[in-house]
Each structure stands twice: as structure tokens, then as C-alpha cells.
Amino acid sequence: MSAAGEPRTEATVEQLVSAGADLRVKRARHPGRWLGALLIAVLVAVLVRSVVTNENFQWDVVGEYIFDEGILSGLVTTLWLTVVAMLIGIVLSVILAVMRLSPNPLVSGASGFYLWFFRGTPVLVQLIFWYNLAALFPTISLGIPFGPSFIHGSSNAIITPYVAAILGLGLNEAAYMAEIVRAGILSVDKGQDDAARALGMKRSRAMRRVILPQAMRFIIPPTGNETIGMLKTTSLVSVIALSDLLYSAQAIYSRNYETIPLLIVVSIWYLFLTSLLTIGQRQIEAYFGRGHRGQAKGGRRGRRLPWSTTAGADQGAAR
Amino acid sequence: MSNPMVIVNEVSKSFGEIVVLQGVSLTLDRGEVMCVIGPSGSGKSTLLRCVNHLEKTDRGVIIVDDHLIGYRREGDALRELRESEVAVQRADIGMVFQRFNLFPHMTALENVVEAPIGVRREGRAAAQERAMDLLERVGLAHRVNSYPTMLSGGEQQRVAIARALAMRPKLMLFDEPTSALDPELVGEVLDVIRDLAADGMTMMIVTHEMAFARDVANRVVFMDHGAIVEQGPPEQLFGAPREERTRTFLLRSQDGAAQGT
């Protein structure tokens, strides 16, 4: 009340009251912010100038290879590896999460063991393991345990680099996603399950129609992160000689020694894809946030930059 | 005469060490409205949740419309039913919760048609038409496409009642239906319940609204420490309670009501 400023005299109070509604409200001044913005602008200018003028970046070589056939086919491999590994991860993770929440200790224990094993070993090691499975099990057969088998063959024939890559990435992802799904399921109010069951829904139906759709609000944002992570983790498959985006670039620069420009090409593609994924994530978040006005989001940020991670979903959610 | 709608006989239940119900017995005739009152922690809500087997009982039987709820008799033992078998029994018993528990990702209309379509396998068009009628009946014809967060507490609770009615229940259970509401919204929900009573719906209502209980109930049950202390017609229980504990409780809740308003 008695802040520094004009002296509090009855005259000024009277003036204030009489001016009343005629006074315009102006925003507070933020000289610090302006200074900060200026500093950043200068730094960005310096950085851009050096990137553009530094000959070692060899932008002409980058331009030459950005749509190179080898690079593009590597890009396709990276994309579908990401999609298939994430699909396997998501489907398996829902099963693992429901198992983890089972009252049967054997069922929940099995899920717990899976998580312990796959989260406890590096995915790179798992990939190489799958690739070399033949050393452990020379033949693989699929059938009734201790009974007849339907598929039978040598591991080397069945576990191609593609299969090894998908198994390694997908099974590992399932372990991480399972924890995300489990947390999502647990975040749904117990009363929702009560209401679903009181209406005569069976467990599976209550899970599918009531619990999981609400858990989605909590599952989607970290799943977006996982997908973006997966996009980049797929670059590990170069160790089992699968020509993804990175491996294709390596193949080219091992011939022409243009290492830096080709790594720039790779980075540009990865950045492009993660940007696309971020946009997709926003759309999905808005869909599953329906019925929740904005409370699903971080919310407070006023102006949104195109690359900020939680943007604009509020409007979509508040239908 | 047909059997009573609800028979609760010698039902006991504990949560670990804590005994919540000890040998509770009561019957509820068809078309009768029963209000269950008592201090918090007296086991009223648990008893109600046992009637549709949301809580398991440790001993005793609960029979609704001639069906043994939650168990099957095997000689001199009770074998618990599988969740899917209990689900079939629950479909005929409506329940309304203190915290409404509407499905937040569905509109009012979607909330109401969800179980008739998914559980009863009714056609979508027929289910929607009936849902519209029910929502109109609870005074929410203009809110059918609203999500629960856009509705007031009283409106949410009325949607929840419509949702339960959509399953054409034989019995309605109300678990403190107005306890989570702002005082000015209590009336609209009680009016809907009163309307149901006039229609002859069999109801079991756990409530703290003494005036409402006196007005709508055929029978009032007073519970304390997991047991029924006294029960009877409202005039008798409120007007001339026989038990000392009932008198003390009624006096205290009157004081509370007087202070509250």
C-alpha cells in the first residue's frame, strides 16, 4: 500500500477517484527482457554468418547429396523401422502394463521380469544379441510346446538384419512404454472404474472404453517423446549392417571423405522428421484432451513458437 | 405377494483389521424408498457398495430380485462369481455416486448411451432417442452435447442419474448424491430423485439430507459402527427415536444444519 512514489495526500486520492474510468491501462515495462532479446539476436546473427560463410560446411556438397538416392532409401528404412518398432512397442506395452497391474503375482511378476531385463541392458547390446541369435539357438521352431512344430528353420535364415533390428528396437521400446502406459492407467480416478462396473461393463470393456481413453491424455505426450527418441535410436542399426539413414551416409563418405557435409545432410533429415512428428503429436494430444479444457497442457506460455513442444492444443481441446 | 426387492442378511465385512459391517440385516420391498443415515464411517456407503458387489462381503448374503449377488451357493459354501457374471447382475442395478463419476471424455449424451449400446446391445438410434428422453426428464435437454467439465455439479449429477436409468434398473442405489454439491445445487438433484420415487422406483439412498429423507423415504435406517441401530418409518425415527444413539445423532445433525444455513 505505502509503496514508494507520489506522496499520499487527500488531493491525489481525490484526483485518482475522479479520473477513475478515464485512465488507460498500460502494460508494465520490461527493459531486462528487451536487453536479453537484443543479446540473443546479436548472437544468432554471428552464428548464422559464420555458418553461411564458413567454407568447411561445404553447402554445395550438402545440396548435392540431400536428395541422393542412397540417402533417400536410407531415409525410408529409418522411417519404417521407427514405425514398426513403435507399433510393436505400443501393442506389447499395453499388454505388459495390464499384466503388471494383474492381481495374479505370477502374471505381474512375468511382466516385471521383462521390464527388468529389457530396461537393464543397453539396446545396442540387445541388437547385436538378436543379430547373433544363431550362436545361442542354431535352429528355431514355432509350435505347441513339447508337441508338433509348424515353422522350423535355421536361425540365420529367419533372423535377418531386418528382423533383428525390429525385435531389438520393438521389444526394448515395449519395456519403456509399459511403464508409461501403467502410469497412465493408474492416473485415472478409481471412481471411473466403479462407474463403469456399476453399469454392468466387463473388465475388458471398462478398460477399453473408459480407462484407456482417459489414460491416453497422460500416455500421448511421453509417447511422442519416445517416438522421436526411437527415430534417432534406429541409427544404432548401422552396427548390424542395416542401411538406415546414417549407415547410407557413412557408406557415401567412406568413399568420398566428405564426412561433415554428409553428417549435415543426415542431421537436416532427422530435424525435418522430428518436426513433423512434433506437429502430429500436437494434433493427437488435442484429440485425447477433449472434455478437458486446457488443463492437460502446460498452458501458461503466451506466444507459441513453431518449435515449442506444447503448443496450441488448448483451443482444439475446448470444443 | 412377491419377495422383497432387496434382502440383506447377516452381512459382515472388514478391511483388514477394521470391521466396517457387523451382521447387517434389512429388507427393501418393491417400490419402497429407503434412506440410510448415520455418522461418517458408520458403514452406510460400504453397505450400499456391497449391494451391487463393488465391495465383497466376508459373510452373509445379499439377494436382489431373487438373485444371490456376487456368489453362487456350493453346498454349505459361497463361491464368488467371476467378474463377468457379476457384471450381468450389476446391469440391472443402477448406482449414483457422490462424485458423479461421469466419463469425462464423453458428452452427456454419450455417457448415457454408452452402457445401453455396449452392455445391453441396443441399437444406437433407439438408445439415443431414449437417452434424449431421459436427459429431458432430468431437465438437461439443452446440454446433451456438453462435456462433463462444462456442466455444474448439479447438472453432472442429473446426467449421472439419467445414465443409470438408461439401463432400466430394477433398483437404484444413491451414495450420498448431494454431498459433493454446492448448497444451492442440492435441490435440483433431490427433485429428480423425488420424481423417481413418485414413479415407484425402488431406491436405497445414503444421505445426510435429513429433511429430504423424512420427506421421500418409506423407511429410514440409522447405522452406527457398522451395525443398524434402529429403523422404521420416518415419522417414528425422526419424531420418536427409540435409541439414545439415534437421538444424539439427530440432535447433532440438526445443529449442524442450523449452523450450515
Interface residues (C-beta under 8 A of the other chain):
Chain A: D189 G191 Q192 D194 A195 A196 R197 A198 L199 G200 M201 K202 R203 R205 R209 V210 P213 Q214 F288 R290 G291 H292 R293
Chain B: N52 L54 E83 S84 A87 V88 R90 A91 D92 I93 G94 M95 F97 R99 N101 L102 F103 P104 H105 M106 T107 E114 A115 G118 V119 Y147 P148 T149 M150 A160 R163 A164 M167
